[in-house]
């Protein structure tokens, strides 16, 4: 009897609980959707599962990587030169990359166009150009695409070249006109020329750094070598050289007329002796050397003399052309030049049998 009593009590408890749960469910079904925080007629948003969240997190970096690759695939334009410095008139090659295929690129050095190459399919170009005649210094080089409007730049340094002096004629007599040409100066600067000390001219260098003076050699100077110096006022470039003066030609004497006595009607004039011509005067030009009083008359000897160092190698001539050991020769202070038939000019070989 006791057992049945307790069983009935448990059944009643369970029945009460089931009834309570059923009532709660009915209440929930009767509550409006707005009361539960949902908009009527809409489907509740699904909460992503853990696996879906992980997949989304994995896909995000891949998309970011793709976007980065697309961004870096557009290369920035670049410009390089085969050398970073040089002299005016030298050759330089410009290489560009990152430009639009097929477009024309204008390459400028200090604003001056030095070429307009066409970009190849790889977006690159190569251009060889001549360095303009600008003053020494650093200049900008730019490359601009006409289609893409992309621009790349770099710098180029123009160096100071070695200054030189040349003379026309190579030798002259005192009182003669002499032209001196200088190179390697700064374009536009004033350059002063001195001859044996005193200033003989001041001129302005052209856009290529070249300058020319023409003056009369002082007639008071005698034969010999004299110092010539050119100095640039802005660049302070100084170049020294020497110039050789030769003795001037002796002026020919003009025969003075002599009064002849009137011929007598009965006098028979005596026969005049035949005039004996004077030996031709030696030309005092750049082949004549007053130091020894001899001239290089033969063209072959003169060319050989000039080609192999002139006075520095041979010294001054010490004879006229004459025959020696079967060939025409001319002797110099340090060497003897012979001109054998069919052999041209050469140094004489005194040791042959």
LUMPA-513342 format. One record per residue (C-alpha): chain; x, y, z. Coordinates in steps of 0.1 Angstrom, whole numbers. Layout:
% residues N
<nuba 'A',<X,Y,Z>>,
...
% end
This chain:
% residues 353
<nuba 'A',<0,0,0>>,
<nuba 'A',<28,24,8>>,
<nuba 'A',<45,17,-26>>,
<nuba 'A',<13,26,-45>>,
<nuba 'A',<10,58,-26>>,
<nuba 'A',<44,70,-35>>,
<nuba 'A',<40,60,-72>>,
<nuba 'A',<8,80,-74>>,
<nuba 'A',<25,110,-60>>,
<nuba 'A',<53,108,-86>>,
<nuba 'A',<29,104,-115>>,
<nuba 'A',<10,135,-103>>,
<nuba 'A',<43,155,-102>>,
<nuba 'A',<53,145,-136>>,
<nuba 'A',<18,153,-149>>,
<nuba 'A',<20,188,-134>>,
<nuba 'A',<54,195,-151>>,
<nuba 'A',<41,184,-185>>,
<nuba 'A',<10,206,-181>>,
<nuba 'A',<32,236,-172>>,
<nuba 'A',<55,231,-203>>,
<nuba 'A',<25,228,-226>>,
<nuba 'A',<10,261,-213>>,
<nuba 'A',<43,279,-218>>,
<nuba 'A',<46,267,-254>>,
<nuba 'A',<11,279,-261>>,
<nuba 'A',<19,314,-247>>,
<nuba 'A',<50,317,-269>>,
<nuba 'A',<30,308,-300>>,
<nuba 'A',<5,335,-292>>,
<nuba 'A',<31,363,-286>>,
<nuba 'A',<35,387,-317>>,
<nuba 'A',<67,385,-337>>,
<nuba 'A',<76,421,-328>>,
<nuba 'A',<77,412,-292>>,
<nuba 'A',<105,388,-300>>,
<nuba 'A',<126,415,-319>>,
<nuba 'A',<118,404,-354>>,
<nuba 'A',<102,423,-382>>,
<nuba 'A',<69,407,-393>>,
<nuba 'A',<71,389,-426>>,
<nuba 'A',<109,385,-425>>,
<nuba 'A',<130,355,-420>>,
<nuba 'A',<154,356,-391>>,
<nuba 'A',<190,361,-400>>,
<nuba 'A',<210,328,-397>>,
<nuba 'A',<239,328,-374>>,
<nuba 'A',<270,316,-393>>,
<nuba 'A',<284,283,-381>>,
<nuba 'A',<320,281,-368>>,
<nuba 'A',<330,263,-401>>,
<nuba 'A',<315,291,-422>>,
<nuba 'A',<333,317,-402>>,
<nuba 'A',<366,299,-406>>,
<nuba 'A',<361,296,-444>>,
<nuba 'A',<353,334,-446>>,
<nuba 'A',<384,342,-427>>,
<nuba 'A',<405,320,-450>>,
<nuba 'A',<390,336,-482>>,
<nuba 'A',<397,372,-471>>,
<nuba 'A',<435,370,-472>>,
<nuba 'A',<434,354,-507>>,
<nuba 'A',<413,383,-520>>,
<nuba 'A',<437,408,-504>>,
<nuba 'A',<467,391,-520>>,
<nuba 'A',<450,392,-554>>,
<nuba 'A',<443,429,-550>>,
<nuba 'A',<479,436,-540>>,
<nuba 'A',<492,416,-570>>,
<nuba 'A',<470,437,-593>>,
<nuba 'A',<483,469,-578>>,
<nuba 'A',<520,460,-580>>,
<nuba 'A',<517,447,-616>>,
<nuba 'A',<516,484,-628>>,
<nuba 'A',<553,492,-628>>,
<nuba 'A',<566,527,-620>>,
<nuba 'A',<586,543,-649>>,
<nuba 'A',<624,543,-645>>,
<nuba 'A',<653,559,-664>>,
<nuba 'A',<689,549,-663>>,
<nuba 'A',<720,561,-683>>,
<nuba 'A',<750,541,-695>>,
<nuba 'A',<773,566,-677>>,
<nuba 'A',<765,593,-652>>,
<nuba 'A',<791,618,-666>>,
<nuba 'A',<810,628,-697>>,
<nuba 'A',<822,655,-720>>,
<nuba 'A',<802,676,-746>>,
<nuba 'A',<800,657,-778>>,
<nuba 'A',<803,623,-761>>,
<nuba 'A',<778,594,-766>>,
<nuba 'A',<754,583,-739>>,
<nuba 'A',<726,556,-739>>,
<nuba 'A',<694,562,-720>>,
<nuba 'A',<673,531,-710>>,
<nuba 'A',<637,535,-699>>,
<nuba 'A',<612,510,-684>>,
<nuba 'A',<576,510,-672>>,
<nuba 'A',<561,530,-701>>,
<nuba 'A',<531,523,-722>>,
<nuba 'A',<537,499,-751>>,
<nuba 'A',<539,516,-785>>,
<nuba 'A',<540,552,-772>>,
<nuba 'A',<566,578,-781>>,
<nuba 'A',<588,590,-753>>,
<nuba 'A',<605,625,-753>>,
<nuba 'A',<639,624,-737>>,
<nuba 'A',<652,658,-726>>,
<nuba 'A',<686,669,-711>>,
<nuba 'A',<684,703,-694>>,
<nuba 'A',<652,709,-714>>,
<nuba 'A',<668,702,-747>>,
<nuba 'A',<653,672,-767>>,
<nuba 'A',<680,646,-774>>,
<nuba 'A',<657,620,-789>>,
<nuba 'A',<621,605,-791>>,
<nuba 'A',<622,567,-791>>,
<nuba 'A',<592,543,-793>>,
<nuba 'A',<584,520,-764>>,
<nuba 'A',<585,483,-773>>,
<nuba 'A',<559,456,-762>>,
<nuba 'A',<578,451,-729>>,
<nuba 'A',<573,488,-719>>,
<nuba 'A',<610,496,-724>>,
<nuba 'A',<631,517,-748>>,
<nuba 'A',<668,525,-755>>,
<nuba 'A',<682,557,-769>>,
<nuba 'A',<718,567,-778>>,
<nuba 'A',<723,605,-780>>,
<nuba 'A',<752,630,-782>>,
<nuba 'A',<758,652,-751>>,
<nuba 'A',<750,688,-759>>,
<nuba 'A',<776,715,-756>>,
<nuba 'A',<766,728,-722>>,
<nuba 'A',<789,743,-695>>,
<nuba 'A',<804,718,-670>>,
<nuba 'A',<779,710,-642>>,
<nuba 'A',<750,686,-633>>,
<nuba 'A',<719,686,-654>>,
<nuba 'A',<685,668,-652>>,
<nuba 'A',<675,642,-677>>,
<nuba 'A',<638,634,-681>>,
<nuba 'A',<617,609,-702>>,
<nuba 'A',<580,616,-707>>,
<nuba 'A',<555,593,-725>>,
<nuba 'A',<532,611,-748>>,
<nuba 'A',<504,586,-744>>,
<nuba 'A',<506,576,-707>>,
<nuba 'A',<521,610,-695>>,
<nuba 'A',<544,589,-673>>,
<nuba 'A',<577,606,-664>>,
<nuba 'A',<610,593,-651>>,
<nuba 'A',<641,613,-644>>,
<nuba 'A',<678,611,-635>>,
<nuba 'A',<709,634,-636>>,
<nuba 'A',<740,637,-658>>,
<nuba 'A',<772,655,-651>>,
<nuba 'A',<791,673,-679>>,
<nuba 'A',<828,674,-671>>,
<nuba 'A',<854,700,-678>>,
<nuba 'A',<875,690,-708>>,
<nuba 'A',<912,696,-712>>,
<nuba 'A',<919,730,-727>>,
<nuba 'A',<942,733,-758>>,
<nuba 'A',<958,759,-780>>,
<nuba 'A',<965,756,-817>>,
<nuba 'A',<983,781,-840>>,
<nuba 'A',<979,792,-876>>,
<nuba 'A',<1005,793,-891>>,
<nuba 'A',<1026,768,-872>>,
<nuba 'A',<1056,792,-872>>,
<nuba 'A',<1058,828,-882>>,
<nuba 'A',<1082,857,-884>>,
<nuba 'A',<1080,888,-861>>,
<nuba 'A',<1054,912,-874>>,
<nuba 'A',<1033,885,-890>>,
<nuba 'A',<996,879,-883>>,
<nuba 'A',<989,850,-861>>,
<nuba 'A',<956,832,-853>>,
<nuba 'A',<953,812,-820>>,
<nuba 'A',<924,789,-814>>,
<nuba 'A',<915,777,-779>>,
<nuba 'A',<892,748,-769>>,
<nuba 'A',<879,734,-736>>,
<nuba 'A',<868,767,-720>>,
<nuba 'A',<834,774,-703>>,
<nuba 'A',<808,786,-729>>,
<nuba 'A',<803,823,-727>>,
<nuba 'A',<832,831,-705>>,
<nuba 'A',<859,858,-713>>,
<nuba 'A',<893,843,-721>>,
<nuba 'A',<925,863,-721>>,
<nuba 'A',<956,855,-742>>,
<nuba 'A',<991,865,-735>>,
<nuba 'A',<1022,862,-757>>,
<nuba 'A',<1056,864,-741>>,
<nuba 'A',<1040,880,-711>>,
<nuba 'A',<1018,910,-724>>,
<nuba 'A',<981,905,-731>>,
<nuba 'A',<975,903,-769>>,
<nuba 'A',<937,897,-769>>,
<nuba 'A',<905,889,-750>>,
<nuba 'A',<876,870,-765>>,
<nuba 'A',<844,852,-755>>,
<nuba 'A',<841,815,-757>>,
<nuba 'A',<812,802,-779>>,
<nuba 'A',<786,776,-769>>,
<nuba 'A',<811,748,-774>>,
<nuba 'A',<838,764,-753>>,
<nuba 'A',<859,775,-783>>,
<nuba 'A',<876,808,-786>>,
<nuba 'A',<898,825,-813>>,
<nuba 'A',<922,854,-812>>,
<nuba 'A',<940,870,-842>>,
<nuba 'A',<969,895,-835>>,
<nuba 'A',<1002,907,-849>>,
<nuba 'A',<1033,892,-835>>,
<nuba 'A',<1054,920,-819>>,
<nuba 'A',<1081,929,-845>>,
<nuba 'A',<1106,937,-818>>,
<nuba 'A',<1109,899,-809>>,
<nuba 'A',<1137,878,-824>>,
<nuba 'A',<1137,842,-836>>,
<nuba 'A',<1131,817,-809>>,
<nuba 'A',<1104,801,-787>>,
<nuba 'A',<1079,822,-767>>,
<nuba 'A',<1053,813,-741>>,
<nuba 'A',<1016,816,-749>>,
<nuba 'A',<990,814,-721>>,
<nuba 'A',<951,815,-722>>,
<nuba 'A',<931,820,-690>>,
<nuba 'A',<894,816,-685>>,
<nuba 'A',<879,844,-663>>,
<nuba 'A',<850,823,-650>>,
<nuba 'A',<864,787,-650>>,
<nuba 'A',<899,797,-640>>,
<nuba 'A',<911,772,-667>>,
<nuba 'A',<947,779,-677>>,
<nuba 'A',<965,764,-707>>,
<nuba 'A',<1001,771,-716>>,
<nuba 'A',<1019,765,-748>>,
<nuba 'A',<1049,777,-768>>,
<nuba 'A',<1053,793,-802>>,
<nuba 'A',<1083,794,-825>>,
<nuba 'A',<1093,826,-843>>,
<nuba 'A',<1116,824,-873>>,
<nuba 'A',<1137,851,-888>>,
<nuba 'A',<1119,873,-913>>,
<nuba 'A',<1128,874,-950>>,
<nuba 'A',<1155,899,-960>>,
<nuba 'A',<1138,926,-981>>,
<nuba 'A',<1150,927,-1016>>,
<nuba 'A',<1172,957,-1025>>,
<nuba 'A',<1157,979,-1052>>,
<nuba 'A',<1183,989,-1078>>,
<nuba 'A',<1188,1027,-1079>>,
<nuba 'A',<1188,1041,-1114>>,
<nuba 'A',<1222,1056,-1124>>,
<nuba 'A',<1223,1086,-1147>>,
<nuba 'A',<1240,1077,-1180>>,
<nuba 'A',<1261,1103,-1198>>,
<nuba 'A',<1248,1114,-1231>>,
<nuba 'A',<1262,1093,-1258>>,
<nuba 'A',<1286,1111,-1281>>,
<nuba 'A',<1278,1111,-1318>>,
<nuba 'A',<1311,1096,-1326>>,
<nuba 'A',<1315,1074,-1295>>,
<nuba 'A',<1307,1037,-1299>>,
<nuba 'A',<1293,1023,-1267>>,
<nuba 'A',<1313,994,-1253>>,
<nuba 'A',<1296,960,-1251>>,
<nuba 'A',<1281,953,-1216>>,
<nuba 'A',<1291,921,-1199>>,
<nuba 'A',<1263,895,-1196>>,
<nuba 'A',<1245,899,-1162>>,
<nuba 'A',<1251,870,-1139>>,
<nuba 'A',<1219,860,-1121>>,
<nuba 'A',<1220,858,-1083>>,
<nuba 'A',<1213,826,-1065>>,
<nuba 'A',<1176,824,-1055>>,
<nuba 'A',<1170,836,-1020>>,
<nuba 'A',<1161,810,-994>>,
<nuba 'A',<1125,812,-984>>,
<nuba 'A',<1120,822,-948>>,
<nuba 'A',<1088,803,-941>>,
<nuba 'A',<1078,777,-916>>,
<nuba 'A',<1103,753,-931>>,
<nuba 'A',<1131,777,-925>>,
<nuba 'A',<1150,775,-892>>,
<nuba 'A',<1169,806,-882>>,
<nuba 'A',<1187,787,-855>>,
<nuba 'A',<1209,770,-880>>,
<nuba 'A',<1201,790,-912>>,
<nuba 'A',<1188,760,-932>>,
<nuba 'A',<1154,751,-947>>,
<nuba 'A',<1138,717,-954>>,
<nuba 'A',<1131,720,-991>>,
<nuba 'A',<1122,684,-1000>>,
<nuba 'A',<1084,677,-994>>,
<nuba 'A',<1091,640,-985>>,
<nuba 'A',<1117,650,-959>>,
<nuba 'A',<1094,677,-945>>,
<nuba 'A',<1065,652,-942>>,
<nuba 'A',<1087,627,-924>>,
<nuba 'A',<1101,654,-902>>,
<nuba 'A',<1067,666,-891>>,
<nuba 'A',<1053,630,-887>>,
<nuba 'A',<1079,618,-862>>,
<nuba 'A',<1083,647,-838>>,
<nuba 'A',<1099,675,-857>>,
<nuba 'A',<1125,695,-837>>,
<nuba 'A',<1120,675,-805>>,
<nuba 'A',<1131,643,-824>>,
<nuba 'A',<1155,654,-851>>,
<nuba 'A',<1168,688,-839>>,
<nuba 'A',<1174,716,-864>>,
<nuba 'A',<1186,710,-900>>,
<nuba 'A',<1223,714,-904>>,
<nuba 'A',<1226,710,-942>>,
<nuba 'A',<1208,714,-975>>,
<nuba 'A',<1197,683,-995>>,
<nuba 'A',<1228,666,-1008>>,
<nuba 'A',<1239,632,-1021>>,
<nuba 'A',<1254,608,-995>>,
<nuba 'A',<1260,570,-999>>,
<nuba 'A',<1241,570,-1032>>,
<nuba 'A',<1209,587,-1020>>,
<nuba 'A',<1197,623,-1014>>,
<nuba 'A',<1199,631,-977>>,
<nuba 'A',<1195,661,-953>>,
<nuba 'A',<1214,662,-921>>,
<nuba 'A',<1199,673,-887>>,
<nuba 'A',<1214,678,-853>>,
<nuba 'A',<1204,643,-841>>,
<nuba 'A',<1195,623,-872>>,
<nuba 'A',<1200,620,-910>>,
<nuba 'A',<1170,616,-933>>,
<nuba 'A',<1176,599,-966>>,
<nuba 'A',<1152,596,-996>>,
<nuba 'A',<1164,566,-1017>>,
<nuba 'A',<1145,561,-1050>>,
<nuba 'A',<1114,539,-1045>>,
<nuba 'A',<1119,537,-1008>>,
<nuba 'A',<1106,570,-995>>,
<nuba 'A',<1120,589,-965>>,
<nuba 'A',<1138,569,-938>>,
<nuba 'A',<1166,574,-912>>,
<nuba 'A',<1200,565,-927>>,
<nuba 'A',<1215,533,-915>>,
<nuba 'A',<1252,539,-910>>,
<nuba 'A',<1259,503,-898>>,
<nuba 'A',<1249,484,-930>>,
<nuba 'A',<1279,470,-950>>,
% end
